[in-house]
Amino acid sequence: MNCGACCAAFRVSFYWAEADDAPGGWIPVATTEQLTPTLRCMKGTNQKAPHCAQLTGPVPGGLCKIYEQRPSPCRELEPYDSDGQPTDQCTRARAVYGLPPLS
């Protein structure tokens, strides 16, 4: 919630029905981009240097403008695993910005 490296290191793709133009969807459709008939991604993340358009502020320190409505990949990405160790995905994202792994 106060780093943002993952928001600016990976494509954030998810099943289209998570967007609010589908019944029960919650992600504002205007913040997404269609990839295939069944997949969408967050705007800004489908490029060589991904950077989610919903991330405000610098990395580290950025905040998500739609945090309560974020897609499943964002909800599932954890900085630590069940043993309390930094996850590989978080460590890779932080490395993109020259940040050390979490301790």
C-alpha positions in Angstrom: 0.0 0.0 0.0 3.0 2.4 0.2 5.5 1.0 -2.3 3.9 0.7 -5.7 6.8 -1.2 -7.3 4.5 -4.1 -8.3 2.1 -1.6 -9.9 4.9 -0.3 -12.1 6.7 -3.5 -13.0 4.1 -6.0 -14.3 1.2 -6.3 -16.6 -2.0 -6.5 -14.5 -4.3 -8.8 -16.4 -7.5 -10.4 -15.2 -10.8 -12.0 -16.3 -13.0 -9.4 -18.0 -16.0 -10.0 -15.7 -14.1 -8.3 -12.8 -14.8 -5.0 -14.6 -18.0 -3.1 -13.6 -19.6 -3.4 -17.1 -20.2 -7.0 -16.2 -22.8 -8.1 -13.6 -21.1 -8.2 -10.2 -17.9 -6.6 -11.6 -16.2 -4.0 -9.4 -13.2 -2.5 -11.3 -14.1 0.7 -13.1 -14.1 -0.3 -16.7 -12.6 3.1 -17.7 -9.4 2.1 -15.9 -9.0 -1.0 -18.0 -7.9 -2.0 -21.5 -9.2 -5.1 -23.4 -6.6 -7.7 -24.3 -8.7 -10.5 -25.6 -12.4 -11.3 -25.6 -12.0 -12.7 -22.1 -9.0 -10.8 -20.6 -8.5 -7.1 -19.6 -5.6 -5.3 -18.0 -5.2 -2.2 -16.1 -4.4 0.8 -18.3 -0.7 1.5 -18.5 0.4 -2.0 -17.7 0.4 -3.5 -21.2 3.6 -1.8 -22.4 7.3 -2.5 -22.3 7.7 -0.3 -19.2 4.4 -1.0 -17.3 3.1 1.6 -15.0 -0.5 1.3 -13.8 -2.4 4.5 -14.5 -4.1 4.2 -11.1 -0.8 4.5 -9.3 -0.3 8.0 -7.9 3.0 9.3 -6.6 6.5 7.9 -7.0 7.9 4.4 -6.5 8.3 3.8 -3.6 5.5 5.6 -2.0 2.8 5.4 -4.6 -0.8 4.9 -3.7 -3.6 3.2 -5.7 -6.5 5.4 -6.7 -8.9 2.5 -6.8 -7.4 0.4 -4.0 -10.8 -0.9 -2.7 -11.8 -1.8 -6.3 -8.4 -3.3 -7.4 -8.4 -6.5 -9.5 -7.7 -10.0 -8.3 -3.9 -10.0 -9.3 -3.4 -6.9 -7.1 -5.3 -8.5 -4.2 -3.4 -11.7 -4.5 0.2 -10.3 -4.8 1.7 -10.4 -1.3 5.0 -8.9 -0.2 5.6 -11.9 2.1 4.9 -15.6 1.8 3.4 -17.8 4.5 6.8 -18.2 6.2 7.3 -14.5 6.4 9.9 -14.3 3.7 9.7 -11.7 0.9 8.0 -13.1 -2.2 9.9 -13.5 -5.5 7.4 -11.3 -7.3 7.7 -8.5 -4.8 11.5 -8.8 -4.8 11.6 -8.6 -8.7 9.4 -5.6 -8.8 11.4 -3.8 -6.2 14.7 -4.6 -8.1 13.3 -2.8 -11.2 13.5 0.4 -9.1 16.7 -0.3 -7.3 15.0 -1.1 -4.1 16.4 -3.8 -1.8 14.3 -6.9 -1.0 12.0 -6.5 2.0 13.5 -7.8 5.2 
